[in-house]
Amino acid sequence: MPDGTGRGAAVRGRSAVAVLVAVAAMMLAAAGCGDDESGGSSSASAGAAQLDQAKQIVEKAETRPTQISQTKPIDKPIPPGKKITYISCGVEACAVQGSILSEGAAMLGWSVKTVNTDGSPEKVNNAFEAAIRDGTDAVILAAADKDQIAKPLADAKEAGIEFVTCCSTAPPGSFLANTGTPEQGGRVGEMHAAKMVVDSGGKANVLIADLTAFAILEEVGKVFKSTLEELCPDCKHDTIDIPLTAIGKDVPDRIVSYLRSHPDVNYVFLVEGALAPGVKPALQAAGLGDKVKISEQGGNEVIHQELSQGDPWLAITPAALYSYDYNMLDALARKWAGVAVDEDPLPDIWLMTSDAVPADGGAVIPLVEDYKAQWAKIWGKQSS
């Protein structure tokens, strides 16, 4: 409960940002080109960059997915009329997920009730308990913390109500299904590291802007570093950890400040799209727009537009929200149809470059263009 000092509001704001980051997303030892606030140092290994291997990774990553991640048809009838409650954190990314879930549920003959919250534990748990009392058949909550929702989760199980999530760090088996796990996020780090190796011709010096407050993102940065070191021993990297309090405020200033004191850096990797707003204008204003290239995972309509314009943007891995949401619905469909649930299907991932941004790309881009038709076939339904 709010204590009247502002602490309650801070917790609510932190929780909402946590859900936004974990959703739009997916997720250390630092080493790099010199000392900084993270205590990094330059890579010790030496050797020629493995450009051919890096090019193979990039070529595959830049190919837009044509196949949804689920390939096993449900061979038993999926019962219609199910009622699902989606608990939203109230920010843009969560609102988008609500509409995607409603779209997919309609194909199955189900309905989705979206309950907006501020993302605070109190409001989330209250919404969860209210959904149980209302007789929902399933609850969906992104970035679920199994300890935080332990009471309503136990109540739901007792009532025979299913629960699925995405982007949670909970261990396997905690829920009926969880997609967008930290391990899956490692593929994002590999793609971006390989892209920088190829683009630089084996001469990348990278600043990694990290968000270690979120465990879901740890694997992204970890695999980025290990891939860069493996493919390009002579490349360098360093890390700064961005605090939650800087998001939406001085992230661009922190990055520009680092770049000015480390003039040899020629790439910046943002581990999450929440760090991206304002970075391009800040680089241009500092005269670094033609010297330093940036890439990230996530994005929104503004960032997609910036990418389509080219430098300083190198590439983006768009948020796989359509994959997350349809995979969560698929898990419920399999459970209710009485077939095995694939708890951890890999989400679709695409390394999108400036020449590949869809003309109609909005805040969230469905990575597989005909995803509706493919899911309809998996479910034995008709797509609209």
N, C-alpha and C positions, 0 to 999 in steps of 0.2 A: 504494500500500500504506500502511496505517497506520504512522505513524512513532513511535508510543508516546507522543507528546506531546498527543494529543487532536485533532491536526489532521486525521487520517484520518476520525475520527467526525464532525467538523464538515463535511468535504466531503461525506460520505455524507448527512448531514442536509440540507445545502443542496441536494443533487441531488434528494432525494426531494421536498422542498418545491417545487423547480423544476418537476418533472413534475406534481405536484398542481395547482400554479397554472396551468401552461400547459394542462393538460387541462380542468379545470373551467371552464375556461375558454376563451377566445380572446383578440391583442390588440388635450424638449417646452418647448415654450416656455410658461412660466407667466405668467398675468396675473390680477389680482384686486383685492381690496378693501384691500390694504395690504401692507407688507413682512412677510415671514415667512422661515423657513429656506430656502425655495426661491427667494426674491428676486422674488416676484410684485409686480405693480402693477395698478391698476384699468384696465378697458377704456377706450380713448380715444374710441371711436366713440359717437355719440349718435343716437337716433331711436326711433320707435315700434316696439314688438314686433309681429312678424308672426304674430299669434295664429291666424289662419285657416290659414296654412301649417303652423304647429306642430300645430294640432288635426288636420289631415289626416294628418300623420305618426303622431301618437299613436293615432288611430282605427285605422289600418292595423296598427300595432305591437301593439295590445291585442287584436286578433282572433287567437284561437288558430289556429295552422296546421291545415289540414285535408288538405293534400297534402304528401307527402314530397318532398324536394328533387330526387330522381331521377325523371325522367318517361319515359326511353327504355327500352322493353322489350328484353331480350336475346333476339334472334331465332334463336339457335343453341343447341344442347344445352350445358348446363353440366356438366362432368364431376364425378361424385360421388367420394367416398372421399378427398378431399384432407385432408392433415394440416397444421394451422396451429399455430405456437407463438406465444403471446402473452407477452411479457416485461413483467411488472408491477413497478411501483416499490414495492409493498408497503403503500401507504397506502390509505385508504378509496376514493377516487375511482378508483384503478387497479383495485382489487378489483371494483368495480362494473362497470367496463369488461369485465373478464374474463367475467362472467356474461352480459352483453349480447352479447358476441361469440359465446359458446357457444350462446346462444339462436338467433341468426341463422344460424350455421354449421350447426346441426342441420337447419334448413329446407332447406339446400343439400345435405345428406347428407355434410357434412364434420365433422371433430372439431377441438376447440381444446384444446391443452395449455397451461395457465397456469403460468409459471415465476416465482415471487416473488423479487424482489431488493430491496435497500435503495435502489436508484436510483443507486448510485455507478457511475462509468464502468467500473471494474474488474469489478464484478459483472454489469453489463449486457453488456459484451463477452464475458465468460465464458459467460453464458447464451446469447448469440447463437451463439458458436462451438459450444457443446454442441448446440444445435438443428440446426446444419448437420451435425454428425457423426451425429445421430440420424435424419437423412433427412427432415426436415420439408419440406413443399412451399412454405411461406411463413412469414415472421416479421412480427409486428406489434409495434411499440414506439411509444408515444405520445411526442410532443415530441422527436423524433429530432434529434440534432446530427450532421450528416453527417461532420464532421471527427472527432468523438469515436468514431464507429462505423465509420470508414473501412476498417479491416482486416477485420472480419467482413462488412461490406457487400460488399467486393471478393470475399471468399471465397464469399459467397452467390451473387453474380452468376456466378462461375466454375462453381458447382455447379448453376446453373439454378434457384435458389431465389428466389422473389419477396419484395419488401419493400414494405410500405405503412405510413403513419403518419398521425397527425393533429397539429395544433397545433405544427407545426414552422416555423421561420423560414428553412429552407433554400430556395434559389431554385428556381423551377419547373424540372422535369426532373431534379431530384436523385434522386427515387424514382419508383416506379411510380405512386404516388398520395399526395397530402397534402391533407387537408381541415381546415377550421378554421384558415385562414391569417390572418396579421395584417390583410390587407386586408379580409377578411370581418368581422373584429372591429370595423371602423369603423362598421358598421351598428348595433352595440350602443350606441356612444357617441351616435350620432344620436338613437336612440330615447329615451335617458334625458335628453338635453338638451332635446328637444322636450317631454317630459313635465313637466319642471320649469318650462319657460316657460309652459305652459298652466296648471299647478297654481297658479303664483304670479301669474297674470294679467300676466306681463311684468315681475315684480319679484323675480326670483331672484337671490340672492347665494350662490354655490356654493363650497364647499370640495371640491376633488378630492383624494382620498387615492389616490396613485399608487404603483406598484411598478415603477420604472424599471429595476430589476435584470433584468426580463424583457422582452426586445425584442418578444415575442409580444403584449404588452399596449400597446405604444406607440401603435398606431393607434387604440385605444379612446379614450384620453385626448385624442389629437390631434383626432379627429373630434368628440368631445364639445365641446371648446372652440370649434372653428370653427363648429359648428352653433349653439351658444349665442350666439356673436357675430353670426352671420348673422340668426338669428330674433329676437334681442333685444339690440340694441346697448346698451341701458341696463342690462342685467343684468351682474352682476359674477362673476368667478371667480378663485380662487387655488388653488395647489397645494402640498401637502406630500408629500414622497417618503418612503414608509415603508420602512425597511431590512428585509432578510430576518430579521435577528435579533429584530425586534419581533413577528413573526407568532406568534400563540399566547401572547404575553406582554403587552406594554403598548400594543398598537394602540389600544384604547378610550381609554386615558389620554392618548395623544398627540392624539387627535381632540378630546377634551373640553378639553384644555389650550388647543388652538388656538381652539376656539369661545368659551371664556371670555375670551380676549384679543381676540376679534373678534365682539362681540355682534350685529353686523348680519347675520351669516351665517345663512341660514334653510334651507339644503339642504347635504347631504353626498353626494357620489357616490363610491362605493367601486369602483375599477376591477376588482376581483376578489373573489370570495366568501371567499377565505382571510382577508380583512381584517374580515369581518363579525361573527364570534363575539364576543359581549360588548358590542358597540357599543350596542344598544338598552338593556340594563340600565344601562350607564354614562351614557347620556344622561338616563335617568329619574332616576338617583341624583343627577345634577348639576342637576336641575330644568329640563332642556332638552327633555324628551320631548314637550312640547306646543308647542315653538317651532321646532325643527329637524327636518326630514324627511330620510330617508335612502333611497338606492336603490343597487342593485349588480347585477353579473352573477355568476351562479354559484348559490350557495346550497346548503343541505342540509336535512335533515328539520326541524331546530330552526329554521332561518331561515324555512323555508316556513310553519311554524306561527306564528312571530312575525308574518310578513306577513299571515296570515289574521286576525290580531287588530287590524290597522290601524296607526294612528300608533304610533311615528314612521316606520314603513316606508311608502314611497310606491309602490315597484314593484321587481320583480326580473326579470331575464332569466334563466330557468333554464338550467342547463348543457345543451347539446345533445348529450350523450353518445350517445344512441340514434342520432342522425343521423350523428355522426362514425363510430361503429362499423359501422353498416350500410352507409355509403358506402365504408368501407375494404373490407368484404367484397364489395361490389358491384364495386369495381375489380378484385379478384382474380377474381371470376366472369367479368367481361368479358375479362380477359386469357386465362384458361383456355378460354373459349368461342371465342376468336379474333375478338372484335369490338373496336371502338375503345374505349379507356378515357377516361372524362371525368375528367381529373386533378384538377380543382378545383371540384367541385359545391358550391354554396352550402348551408350547413347551415340547418336550420329555426331561426328565432328568434321568441321570443314575449315581449312585455312584460307580465308577469303582475302584476295588482293584487290587493288583499286580497279582493275579492269573487269572484275567479276561481280561487283556489287549489283544486285538486282535493281532494275529501274523502279519497281514498286516496293522496294524494301522499306519497311517501317521500323518500329521499335524492336520487333522480334521477327526474324526471318525463318520460315520453315525450311530447314536445310534440304529436305527431300521434297521436290516440287509437287509430286503427285502422292503425297503421304496419305491423303484421305482415301484414295482408291486402294492403296496397298493395305491400309489397316482394315478397310471394309472387307477385303478378300480374306485376311487373316481371321476376321470375326464372322465371316459368312453373312455380311450385311450389305446394304446398298448405300453408296456414298452419294451425297447431294451435290 
